[in-house]
């Protein structure tokens, strides 16, 4: 399995240049923070709508199918299994659920007393002599009638599915939808941001947004550069893991023959080799930075990318404001 193609985490897509590539990195960072913060305490329909929005954005900007097909397939599979596990899990309410109507139809559980003239608030017969005969007859009929109480008819069902020990309730299904949508939003929004934003643009955007912190003598440039290097390091980790997996496959190890002790020894050796290779890569990156003249944040300046807001960026910011307003008005979760 090629991890670099099936899980393209932290990779930058240089070609083709889409609409998201042309947006300012600070605007895209604002949208990323919105996708990470807005789903908090949001209801299930709003989270599903945000997940669908990410899929629509991916299709509209025409990102190549080879880039996102495998990754979205794996991510959808993981979220689907999370939905199934959460939906069939107990909902946390340790109570027994009864149907909304009595078991024996419309029969009342407690006997009702007979209604007569004595327990009704009807004037005495002597005071009704001046009324017409029809009025007296109607009052006597009301006294002899016994009211019937109808049970309310509703289609509400708390238990949506039940077959033996398997049961899906409304609470468990809502929790599964919210959790699976949240996982999809958090992972795919971050991956999409890294896919359409160059590392130097991310560095310049973070450096520009954290500029006011320089008044407090904070190393803003070093923090931004460290974050960018960490993003660059993700593909290197995937590459080293992939190389180690291929090296184990080529040796055709008989895992049943070596037993549990030999298996543990091999995996510990592989983990040690992975750590050594990653430290060697980190040392190579630091040597390359020193060779290019980076010694401290005071002597280093960002000259690779100059962030600048255009008309398309202002339109994206307006759309972001509309999304936040919709979330504040209609997206709250019913606790």
N, C-alpha and C positions, 0 to 999 in steps of 0.2 A: 504494500500500500504506500502510495506517495503522499506523505503528510503535507508537503508543500502545496499540493494541488487539491487534496480533499479538505484540508483545514487551512486556508490561506489567512491565518491570523497575523495581523500586523504588517501585511504586504501592501505596497502602494501600486495602484494600477496607472501606469503612465499613458497607455493607449487603449481605447480611444478617449479623447478628452470630452467629458460630458459637462452638463450644466453645473453639476456639483463641483467639478474641478475648478470652474471659473469663480465660484463664490469665495468670499473672503474667509480665511481660516477662523477668524474670530466669530463670524456669524455661524459657521458650521459648528464651532465649539459651543455656542449658545444653544443651538438646536440639540446637540448631544446632551448637554446638561438638562434641557427640557425633557428629553426622552428618558433620562435617568431619574429625574425628580418628580415629574408630573404623575407617573403611575402610582406614586405612594398614596395610599388611602383612596384610590380610585375604584369605582365599581367595575364589575366584569365586562359590561358592554363597552365602557370607555377604554379599557385595556385592550380588548379585542379590536376596537377601532384603531388604536395606535399601532398595533401589530400589523393590521391590514394596510395602514398608511405606509409603513416601512416597505411592505411588499410592493405596493403601488409605485412608490418612489423608485424602487429598484427597476421595475419594468418600464416606467416612463422615461427615465434618463438613459435607457438602453445600454445597461451594463452587459457585457458579453455573457452568454449562458454558461460557458465553460468556467467562469469565475465564481459565480454564486450558486450553481446547480448543486454540486456536491455538498457544499457547506450548508445551504438552506435545507437540503434533504436530511442531513444528519441532525441539524438543529430541530427541524419539525418532528423527526422521529423521537428525539429526547423529550420534547415538550408534550408529545402525544402520550408517551409512557408515563410522564409525570401526571398528566390529566387522568389517565386510567387509574393509577395507584391512589391518587387523592380522592377521586370520585367514589371508589369502592371502599375506601377506608372509613372507619367510624367518624361520624360528624362531631363527636364530643358531647352530645346531649345524651346522658344516661337515663333516658325516660322511655316509657312505652307509649306508642302512638295509637290513638283510637280514631275510628272514622268520625267525621263531623256529624253524622246522623245516628239516631239510636239503632241498635241491632235489629229490633223487632218492628221496623218500619216507623209509622207515625204514632205508635202507641206512647202514651205518657208514662213515665217511670213512677210518678206519685199520683194517687187518686185525687181527683178534684172534688171539692164539696159541691153539693147540689145548690143551685141558685134559685131562690124562691122570692116571694114578695117581702118576706120579713128581713132578709139580708141585703135587699136592694134599696137604694135610697129613692123610694117612690112615695109620693105623698099618700096620706091615709085616704081610704075610699070615701069618707064623708066629705072631703074637700074637693072631690072630682064630680060632684053632682051637677055643677053648673057647666062642665065640659060637654062637648058633643059625644054621642055614643061611639063614633069612630075612634076618637082619641082614647077613650077608656079601653076599647078593644085592643088598640095597638099597644097600650101600656101593659095590659094583661098578657099579650103575646110575648112581649120582651121579657116579662118576668118568668115565663115558662121555658124560654129558650136557654140552652146550655152552650156557651161559646166553644168553638173548636180551635185549637192552636196548631198551626202548621209548622213543621220543621223547615228551617231555611234550606233551600236547595243551592248547592255550589259545586263547582267542578275543581275546586282547589284540592291538591294532593301533595302532602309533604314527602311521602315516599314515591319517587318517580319510577323505580324499577326494583323488583325483588324476586329472586329465584334462589330459594334455599338460603344459604348463608350470605349470598351476594346481594347487596342492597345499595341503591343510590338514592340519597336524599337531596333535597333542594340546597341545603347548606353545603354538603360535601361537593356537589356539582359546581356550585358557585365558587367555592374555595379552589377547586381544581382548575377552573377556567382562569381565575385571577392569577394563580401561581404559574401556570404554564405560559400565559401571555406575558407575565412579568419576566420570566426567564428568557423568552424569545426577544423581548424588547431590549433588555439589558445587553445581551450578547450580540445581537445582530446590529443594533444601532452603533455600538462601539466599533464593530468590524467594518461597517459601511463608512464610518467616519475615517478610519485609517485607510480604507481602500481608495478614497477620493481626495485625500489630503497628503501632500508631501511632508516628510519629516521636518524639513527646514521651515515649511510654512507653520507647522505646529509649534516649533520652537519660537518663531517670531511672534506668533499669536499669544502664546503664554507670556513671553517677555513683555509684550505690549500691554496685556491686561494686568500684569503684576508690576507694572512700572511704578505706580504710587508707593509701593512697599519699599522702594529704594530709600525713601526718606527715613526709614527706621533701620537703615544699614543692613538690610537683608540681601544675601547673594542671589538676586533674582535671575541673573544670567546663568549661574551655575545650576540653579534648580530647574530652569527650563531646559538646559542642555542635558541634564541628567535624565529628565523625563523622556527626552527625544532618544537618548542612547538606550534607554530601557525598551522603547518601542522597536528600535533597531535590533535589539538583542533577542526579541521573541522569535523571528525567523531562524536565527542562529541556533537557538535551543531546539526548535523543530528539526533542523537539519542534522544536528548531532544525534538526536534520538532516532531519526530515520536511519542514519549510518550504522548505529549500533544494532538496530533491529535487522537490517540487511546482513550485517556480519554474523549474527546468530543464525539466521536462516541458511546462509551459505555453508555453514558447518554441519548442518543436518543432525542436530543433537537429539539423541533418543532420551526424552525426558523420563519415560517410565523406567529405563534401565539405571539411570543415575540416582533415582530416588529423591526423596524430599530434601535430604541434606545437601546433595549435589546441586539441586535446583536453587536452593537458597544461596549457596556459595556463588553460583553463576550470576544470579541477579544482584548480589551485593558487589561482585566484581564489576558488573556493568554500571551500576550506580556510581561506583568510585571512578571508573573511567569517564563517565559522563561529566562528573564534577571537575575532573582534571582538564578535560577538553574545554569546558566552559570558562574555567579560570585562565587557560591559555588564550582563548579568544578575547577575554577581557583585557589581558595584558597586551595583546597585539593592538587592540583599539586604543589603549592609553598611550602606547608608543607612537601610534600614528598621529594622535592628537598633539603630542609633544613635538613631533617632527614638523607639524604645520603651525607651530608658534603659539599654541594655547598653553598659558602658564597660570593665569588667574583671571577672574571675571572682570577685573578693572582694566586689564589690557586687551580684552577680547570684546568685539562688537559684532552684532548680527548684520551682515552685509549681503546675505544670500537672498533675502526676500523682504520687501517693504510692503506691509499691509496697507490697503487703501479701500475704502468703501465706495461702491458704485451703485448705479440705480437698481441693478439686480439684487444687490445686498440689502438695500433698503426695503425692497419688496419682500425678501425673505424674512427680515425683521418684523415687518407688518404681519406676515402670516404667522410668525411665532407669537406675536401678541394676541392674535385672534385665537390661537390654540390655547393659550393660557387663560383667556377669558372664558372660553367654552368649558375648560376644566373647572374653573372656579364656580361656574353657574350650574352645570349639569353633571359633572363627573364625580360627585362625592359618593362615597360608599355608605350604604345604610348599615350602621353599626347596631 
